[in-house]
Amino acid sequence: MSYDENQPSARPRRVGRGNLTIAIAALVPTALAGWLVWRAMSGPEDNEPPKVLPLPSRQTAGKPGPAPSPSPPVSSPAATSAPSPSTSPSKGNVSGPLAGKVVVVDPGHNPGNFRHTSEINELVDIGTNRKECDTTGTATNDGYTEAEFTFDVSQRLRALLEKQGATVKFTHANDRPFGPCVDERARIGNKAGAAAVVSVHADGSAVGNRGFHVILPALVKGGAADTAKIVGPSRDLGERIAGKFVRATGSAPSNYVGGGTGLDVRKDLGGLNLSTVPKVFIECGNMRDPKDAALLKSSSWRQKAAQGIADGIGSYLLR
Ligand code: ZN
């Protein structure tokens, strides 16, 4: 979820039987607006409009995610079935199209944050003001945590990027008790001299709020925060990720943030304010909505999500 649960954009949309037709009618222009952005940013091969709010198939969404476990998250199947979770940069295919490009992937939150609330509530300097180190993140109603989701998608993303030759670095490897704090997450991308940084999240909004959105840095200046040089390239990165995400997942842009564009601009996120390299967040879906949750819990959908993000990054790096 986003770092600010009280953001005004998280307005609920109630969809009951009586107003279902009206709700669907309202979603059509939303999806079309998102498609226009997607179409504008996609190549000539991308000529199909996205499906509007597709229902999950039995094959991809029938399996509930694991409940939160008191054991260290590194022992979870999701963590062990994917590539090494080390934060060390690792080089993939040296002859791939992304060879020589450094990408930092930031898996949102940490499964241990739930057990370290006092530490993650401590304020850190985000330049423009002071803010909590991090939050616990959200979870589905049956206990699949955002931190598990973000780490799983991040590992899939790493594998896809390395296959194309990129050097990928993580902000954390799920092997620390909590954190890193948002300021440290930003510094990791900066120090790596990353060509692109993507922070992976899922939202925790009201039932009926569906779809993904990419969060872009606003123009801010204060203390160590100065986004003047990254606002433009970050928007380019974010628009390409949004377009490719639609194409890879078939999901529609958010129906509750961004007016159907799948894009939102925020000035309150330390991870963006303190970045000196192009960076965006992606909220892949709403964990508190049962239909979105079914997608987020599906490993095949998570692979598509990672593919969409990787395609967007690749498109940006090869622009
Ligand atoms: Zn989050």
Boltz pocket constraint, residues with backbone or C-beta under 6 A from the ligand:
constraints:
  - pocket:
      binder: B
      contacts: [[A, 1], [A, 2], [A, 3], [A, 108], [A, 109], [A, 137], [A, 138], [A, 146], [A, 200], [A, 201], [A, 202]]
      max_distance: 6.0
